[in-house]
Amino acid sequence: MTNNQLLSFLKNKKETLSLLIPIVLGLYLRVQTLKWHRILAYDPYFYYRQAVYFASGGSVHDIDPMIVTTVRRFSDNEYFLPLLWGYLGKIFHMNLWTLGIYLPLVIFVLQVIIVYKVGKDAFNWRVGFFASLFLSVMGAHVYRTHAGGIWKDTLGSLFMLMFLHATILILKEKRWDKGKATLLGSYLAVSLYLSIITFDGFGEFSLVVSTYLILVPLIAKPKKNEFLIATLMVPVLLLGGISVGTYWPWSDYRLKEIYLFVPFLIASIFALIFLLLAVAIFRYGKKEKILYGMSLIWVALGALYLSKRILQEDNQNSLVGYLIYKFYKFTAYLLNPNSYWLSAQSKATSPDVLRLFFSSLLIFALLGSVVVGYRVAKSSTKILGGLNLLFLILFAIGAFLGIATIRLTYLMSFGVAFLSAVFFDYLLDMLQTKISNKNKAMAVLLSILLIATVPTFVEAKKYVSMRPLPNDEWLDAVEWMGHNIPNTTVFNWWDWGHWIQAFGVKTTSDNIYQRGNEYAWFLRANEKESTKLIERTKELARRITGKDITIDYIVVSRDLLLKLSTINRYYPSNKKINIYPFVLDGAVGNLRIYSAANAKIFVEFNGNNTKATLVYGNVKRELKNIVIEIPSGRNIVYIYGQDNYIAYVTPDICFLIPSSLKDTMLVRLLVFEQSEKYKLIYDNGYVKVYKINN
């Protein structure tokens, strides 16, 4: 191939070849976690265990055999990911563990391609390129698509993007026939259905499209395009909700309180109703638009009043009352997720997390919202104004959900990517108009582009460089459990259940989909009361499974001291556990320095004269109770007298523990390692396993 032929090829294929940039950059970030060669975090281990179960012939409708205190069927929700995972392994003869590590990378590449197509088909190829580039370097997206990070969110959002793409293709179609309607309608229905059964109701994009369908009549009179979308969404959402069994009689665990199936179905029904209302307004001028807008306001006010009446009277027996109640519970969850006692991912997103996940891109997304907002108001055509409105709604709803709940910041990433891309496309047009020299215009654009991407890339690199979950100590512990304790139920905190089940192949008293009540109170109880909580767990399991279970082993871990915000949700305010972590700041000879905010703890190791000093502000005080963590051996305890605090010293963190907690099982088992009823049989300095003395 000659140079001229090569240049001609590159010019003709520049749009397609441009995709290599976000794919290469994105894969570079996401393969950083390959060095661990493990599936990461908590939920992916649950999906891994399900995938193994399905691949070995297990049925979707079987009761989960690894759970003893909650009736939970594999079919209750989120079953498509492990099904696909299991059968891909069988089809391609791949080890499921290895497949789980690499599958997120494949999904990422597919997402980049779909994002490019969405941007190109809605606007132009430049928007598609910029959107895929920003998504590839965004920490909020790396959060769920790095190697080993195989969540339901990862696969479910791929189908959501396909649903958004189908919506755009339908909205832009001008000439209809049965073939096109069938093809595009099938694309929309299948992608929406798969997103529901994969992502158990977190169908953010269906809410986006429903909101768009309700608001778009303010721009122009609806046509068959909008009606095709609306008439397909209602039955698909209904079928999807039934398929995952979210509200079937046997689904009886509290997470169903926040499922989005009912609110999203209601939104789609309202979209269809309002489209019909808009068509009923024959003359569609300025007055009719005002009338339609007033109708929206009155319906919203009426819904608020009706929901208030129903909730006050506790009248949930009727179908309408039940649906409104569920919608209310969902809204309440978003506004105050901490009140629902869920995991740490239910917390509102902090400014630090937003900076880590989005960096400078959040500013450019806000600028992009101004651009699309202006286009919505000034657009001369319905299609252009409608598409800008759609992406503005995507960003607004994504930002609301993402800031309300940390888990959903991942879905927020798509709105940020698209609006940032729209802004840069607008900026490119403006620079080409204002700056006659093409090279200068491109230099200015490239400089601003670097400001948008480099800080974001750096923050994302920090995220994938963090210590993995589970850490090496946990992997050693669960492997030891698998080989050294009999097949009895392990008494554990909820998050660890997936690891213990996947590696130790043991049943557990709790996992992330259960309550965690008994174990949480076990930590807060004294030794005499602690056994009652274990017996209560056995009784609960007996009532649910109809079988007597044996609990002979208890697991404690240093993670507990870092998860107190979750554990404290189970206690009244006067019983909450407050422990203060100080991170290792440096070491000089026998001296270790631990820091937290404006305070420091100095620990000087000197045999029997080991000392610890707390310094905060101008105050300096000696700590008289010091415990040094010794892996695979008895912790060393130094008591120099009465004190208000216990300094629990580990290699990387020193925990300052109020002495009022010294008799709780948390401190006795994890820190002092002293107990009459429980015998320490495994200790690696991080995870400890106790056997119950009968």
PyMOL commands that set and color helices and strands:
alter all, ss='L'
color gray80, all
select helices_A, chain A and resi 3-12+14-17+20-36+43-55+74-76+80-92+96-122+125-137+139-145+152-172+178-199+204-218+224-244+254-258+261-280+286-313+319-335+337-340+344-346+351-358+361-378+382-404+406-434+438-464+472-484+494-504+517-524+527-545+558-562+564-570+573-575+607-609+659-661+665-672
alter helices_A, ss='H'
color red, helices_A
select strands_A, chain A and resi 489-491+551-557+580-588+591-596+599-604+611-616+619-623+625-628+636-639+645-649+653-658+678-683+687-692
alter strands_A, ss='S'
color yellow, strands_A
deselect
rebuild
show_as cartoon
